[in-house]
Every structure is written in C-alpha cells, then in structure tokens.
Amino acid sequence: MEAERSRELETRLALITAALKVEPLVVVGVDERGNVLVCEGGAASATALIPQVGDNIFTMDQSNPIALGLRNALSVEHGDSAMALGDRRFIASFRRTRGQDHSGAACLAIDVTAAFEHQAVATEMQSKMLQMQKLESLGVLAGGIAHDFNNLLTAIIGNATLAQIELPEASPVHATLQDILLTSRR
C-alpha cells in the first residue's frame, strides 16, 4: 500500500513538473535555512537572477528580488510583488510553507514580459490610430473650408459676370470685372 501511494505521488509530481516546464512561470521552494530545494517552470532559466537548486537565499545578493521575497516570506508569512529580473518582468507571490516534517517558503513567479510587450504595441497602435483620426478630422475641416470658399467664388463669378453683361464694354469698370473673373477661375 505504501509503495503504491509513493508511485502515485511520484506520478503526480512528474505531471506537475512537466506542466510547469511549458508555462512562463517559475516555482522556487526553500527550506527554513534558505536552501533552494525546488526550482521548476518554463521561466526557471529565463535569467541568472532566479535562484537555482542548491543556492542559499541568505548568501545571495541582497538586491535579488526573489531571494529577498523568500527571505521575507520565511519571517512574515506572505507578500506579492511585481519585479524586473534582467530584461524579463515577473509578478510574484511569496508564501510561508509549513508541513508535518518541514517548513520553509515558496515563490510562484509568472513571466509577464510578453504581456508588457503586447501592451506596449497596443499603446503604440492606439497612439497611431489617434494621430490618423486627427489627420482625418483635419482633412474633413480642410474639405469643408474649400467647399465654403468655392461657394463664395461661385457667387463672386456669377455677380461679376452679371455686372459685365449689364455694363457697356466701354465702361471703365468692365476691365476690373474681367480681372475679377480671370483671378476667380484660377
């Protein structure tokens, strides 16, 4: 019975480990003394700043956010954090762990770099779309002004033509009206 239970637990652990390896996350577990016992996940090797099995979080660089979060979890139970590790971005959760025969801390960190990059692209596209809308509005405004100006010119040409018809050709105003018509038709 004990051997069967052990095989079942090993199978479950293998399935969980396999699932973790394909996801953009990392699980780090330490014992009470800060020794890293577990480091699994598709993002486990994303950066050298992630503690690896055999490391000790108390001897690591004090500015390492995962080591710092695990040290804090050993003393204050839990915490959550958003962090940059090299060129990668993570959201991490730190928890104190207690079992029948062990205690320590665990970190679950999700690599959200791709989401940040998608957000940056979406923000840039939104900015370009806004610029296009502004240019479109400017084009509509310019078209409206041109239309209004054309209406004014039509009235000027029409009135100048009527005035030319009504005046004798010898009139001194006739040449001025001819200039108005030539200028208006350009």
C-alpha positions, 0 to 999 in steps of 0.5 A, spaced: 500 500 500 505 504 501 509 503 495 503 504 491 501 511 494 509 513 493 508 511 485 502 515 485 505 521 488 511 520 484 506 520 478 503 526 480 509 530 481 512 528 474 505 531 471 506 537 475 513 538 473 512 537 466 506 542 466 510 547 469 516 546 464 511 549 458 508 555 462 512 562 463 512 561 470 517 559 475 516 555 482 522 556 487 521 552 494 526 553 500 527 550 506 527 554 513 535 555 512 534 558 505 536 552 501 533 552 494 530 545 494 525 546 488 526 550 482 521 548 476 517 552 470 518 554 463 521 561 466 526 557 471 532 559 466 529 565 463 535 569 467 541 568 472 537 572 477 532 566 479 535 562 484 537 555 482 537 548 486 542 548 491 543 556 492 542 559 499 537 565 499 541 568 505 548 568 501 545 571 495 545 578 493 541 582 497 538 586 491 535 579 488 528 580 488 526 573 489 531 571 494 529 577 498 521 575 497 523 568 500 527 571 505 521 575 507 516 570 506 520 565 511 519 571 517 512 574 515 508 569 512 506 572 505 507 578 500 506 579 492 510 583 488 511 585 481 519 585 479 524 586 473 529 580 473 534 582 467 530 584 461 524 579 463 518 582 468 515 577 473 509 578 478 510 574 484 507 571 490 511 569 496 508 564 501 510 561 508 510 553 507 509 549 513 508 541 513 508 535 518 516 534 517 518 541 514 517 548 513 520 553 509 517 558 503 515 558 496 515 563 490 510 562 484 513 567 479 509 568 472 513 571 466 509 577 464 514 580 459 510 578 453 504 581 456 508 588 457 510 587 450 503 586 447 501 592 451 506 596 449 504 595 441 497 596 443 499 603 446 503 604 440 497 602 435 492 606 439 497 612 439 497 611 431 490 610 430 489 617 434 494 621 430 490 618 423 483 620 426 486 627 427 489 627 420 482 625 418 478 630 422 483 635 419 482 633 412 474 633 413 475 641 416 480 642 410 474 639 405 469 643 408 473 650 408 474 649 400 467 647 399 465 654 403 470 658 399 468 655 392 461 657 394 463 664 395 467 664 388 461 661 385 457 667 387 463 672 386 463 669 378 456 669 377 455 677 380 461 679 376 459 676 370 452 679 371 455 686 372 459 685 365 453 683 361 449 689 364 455 694 363 457 697 356 464 694 354 466 701 354 465 702 361 471 703 365 469 698 370 468 692 365 476 691 365 476 690 373 470 685 372 474 681 367 480 681 372 475 679 377 473 673 373 480 671 370 483 671 378 476 667 380 477 661 375 484 660 377 
